[in-house]
Amino acid sequence: MSVITRQDFDQYMVPIYSPAAFIPVKGEGAKLWDQNGKEYIDFAGGIAVNGLGHAHPIAIEALKTQAEKLWHLGNGYTNEPVLKLAKLLVENTFADKVFFCNSGAEANEAALKLARKVGLLSGIEGKNEIVAFNNSFHGRTLFTVTAGGQPKYSKDFAPLPEGIGHIGFNDLEAAKACINEKTCAVIVEPIQGEGGVIPAQLEFLKGLRELCDQTGAVLIFDEVQTGLGRTGQLYAYMNSGVTPDILTTAKALGGGFPIGAMLTTDHFAQQFTVGDHGTTYGGNPLASAVAHAVFEFINTAEVLDGVQQRYDYFVKALNQLNDKYALFDSIRGAGLLIGCVLKAEFAGQAKEINTLAGQEGLLALIAGPNVVRFTPALIIPFEDIDEGLRRFDVALARFVDAQKGV
C-alpha cells in the first residue's frame, strides 16, 4: 500500500483549500498527533465543532451503540433517535419545532427559504427582501453565500440570488433605514465568527427584534458557531434577552459528526407544508444519536460554567502575552470563541502567526486577515491551555523577531 502524503492533496483534491503541511492522524481530548508522531495542542477545535475534543468516550459510545442498530432510513420514515433529539432541543430552547439537516449552511438555507415562504403567505406583495450584515458568514451554498456579507466568497459565482441587502453590523440606524414591510427576514450572528469575532451589541439585537416585530419580518439568529455552549450559555441568544423567530445550529451539535438543525416556533413551522423542503441524510439515526449524547453532556452547569472559567483564564494569559509583545489591539469574543485582534501595524498577518503556531505544535485559526481565533474544546484541560499558550508564546516571539529582521 502506498504511503499517503500531503502531496496527495495537491494531486487528487479539488484545490479549494490550502491545508497545513502536516496531516493529523490521531486525536485525544485537546491533543492531536500527525503522521510523524508530533504532538499538537488543539485550540482550533475543528472550527468550533469539537466541543468535547477528540475521541470523547460519550460520543464514541453513542456512535457504536447506534451503529449496531440503524444508520439510515430516508425521510419517508422517522426514527427514535431523531425524535429524542428534537424533544431535547425543544425542551431546552424557545423553539416548538425542529428541522434536521447536515450542516450549518443547510440549516441557514432552510431558515431563509422558510422566511421567503412566510413573506409570500403574508399577503404583502414583494415581501421577500432579506437583510444581512457586512462581514457576516452563513455558509457556502449560493443562497447562503449571498446572504453572507463577504463578497470575496460570492463574487465569482454571479448571477447571485436577488433581494438580499447588507448593512453595517451593530449599526442600528442603518437597520432602521433598511428594514421595512418588504423585508421578510433579518439574519444575524450574535457574534460574527468568520468576520472577525465581533460581538453584537445588546441594544443592536434588541433593536432588530423591535424592527422585525414592527414590520412582520422573521428574525433569524445564525448560531452555527456560537451555539451549544460556545459562549458559556447553551445558545448565545440566552445571554441577550432577545429571542429569535428562527435559530440555526450545527458545528458542535454533533461534536464532530455532521448534523445541523433549524429551530423555530409553531407559528412559523406550520407555514412549511409537506414537500416544501427536504434532505436525504438530515436527521438520520446515527447523527441524531451522537448529537443527543453530546447535547446532554454539554447542557450541564458544570460544562457551561467551565466555559466561562476558561474564557477568564485565556483572556488573562493572552493579555499577559500582549504586555510582552504588544501585537494585539484587543482580545474579544465570549466563552471559548476568542479573537486576538492585530494592531494596525501588523494588519493582514494573522495567517503568518497561525502558521508559526502550527510549527510550534499549536493548532489555531484566523478570522479574516487581522484576527487570530481560538475555538478549543469546551472542556479543554487547564494544563493543555497552559501548554498551548506556551507554544503560542514561542510563535509570537518568532513573529516579532521576523518583523525586526532577526
Secondary structure, 3 states (H helix, E strand, C coil): CCCCCCHHHHHHCCCCCCCCCCCEEEEEECEEEECCCCEEEECCHHHHCCCCCECCHHHHHHHHHHHCCCCCCCCCCCCHHHHHHHHHHHHCCCCCEEEEECCHHHHHHHHHHHHHHHHHHCCCCCCCEEEEECCCCCCCCHHHHHHCCCHHHCHHHCCCCCCEEEECCCCHHHHHHHCCCCEEEEEECCEECCCCCEECCHHHHHHHHHHHHHHCCEEEEECCCCCCCCCCCCCHHHHCCCCCCEEEECHHHHCCCCCEEEEECHHHHCCCCCCCCCCCCCCCHHHHHHHHHHHHHHCCHHHHHHHHHHHHHHHHHHHHHHHHHCCEEEEEEECCEEEEEECHHHCCCHHHHHHHHHHCCEECEECCCCEEEECCCCCCCHHHHHHHHHHHHHHHHHHHHHHHCC
